Amino acid sequence: MSALSDPIRTKAHVLRSLRALLDAEDFTELVTPVARRADLGPGRRASVDLHEGRHLRAMIGPALRVNVSAGLARVYEIGPCFRPEPPDALHATEFTMLDLYAAHLAFEDLIDLAWRLVGPHLPSYTPEQLSIAGHVLDEFGIDLRTEPVSGLHPLMAARIGADQSEPFRDVLGRYIALELETNTNGRAVFLTDYPTGGDEPCARLTPGTAVLERFELIVDGIEIVHGYTDETDRAAFTERAKAVGLYDDEQRLAQEAIETGTVPADTAGLGVGIERLCAASAGLRDITPFLQSPQF
């Protein structure tokens, strides 16, 4: 029976496989609140009418990170997330994520773990890596390992026909989607070496460069996994996060836990879109068959 004709069993098989590998790797499964106290700003979380007001999480990460400790160095959660945006074939108002955090996990080991999690469900693909910093050097002549990122903004904007006044965060995201992700048809590509100034300010900056320890796994043009090692310099993280409007109460709580020594600064995390992984495993570009009981 094909994955498309039996999506419930397909999703159940994927979840069992993910849990089995993580349990074997000494990860502990946790459950963190779906309804959070913090409102992270316009359009980022849907509100719900619960005691004292709550907001449905759009991602699991921050609450998971603060559970990492000396006695619980590897944790994960598989659960629902909510996005207040119009649904389409690849997006839903309610979807399932696997998020994990681990202490002292190197960046290349994080990439290896990501493929060991999703690779068994993508047997027709061989993973590749593409350095965005390398691409930038080839296309624009800017070496992000030795030069600042500021000169890249107008060049990328001109390449994709964006307004020069558009924030670099938005220009970078659109450029990567148009110039790199669309070229992954029939391929599984780890995009690495992201420039600073994008939408992951918590990712660790390689010292002396404008390159982040961040990756996205793009399969056939669709993001399946994202991951990064966390910035250990609180001042640098706060400055970068505020510059792109992504410093919030939950990030502050995580930083405070690090300062008190209850959470190690040297952590790494990744997230997997479960319905997208199921769709990719079935050769589909539509997550709808794998969503939770749509008739309700």
Buried (B, 14 or more C-beta within 10 A) or exposed (E): EEBBEBBEEBBEBBBEBBBEBBEEBEBBEBEBEBBBEBBBEEEBBBEEEEEEEBBBBBBBBBBBBBBBBEEEBBBBBBBBBBBBEEBEEBBBBBBBBBBBBBBEBEBEEBBBBBBEBBBBBBEEBEBEBBBBBBBBBEBBEBBBBEBEBEEBBEBBBEBEEBEEEBBBBBBBEBBBBBBBBEEBEEBBBBBBBBBBBBBBBBBBBBEEBBBBBBBBBBBBBBBBBBBBBBBBEBEBBBEBBEBBEBBBEBBBBBBEBBEEEEBBBBBBBBBBBBBBBBBBBBEBEBBBBBBEEEEE
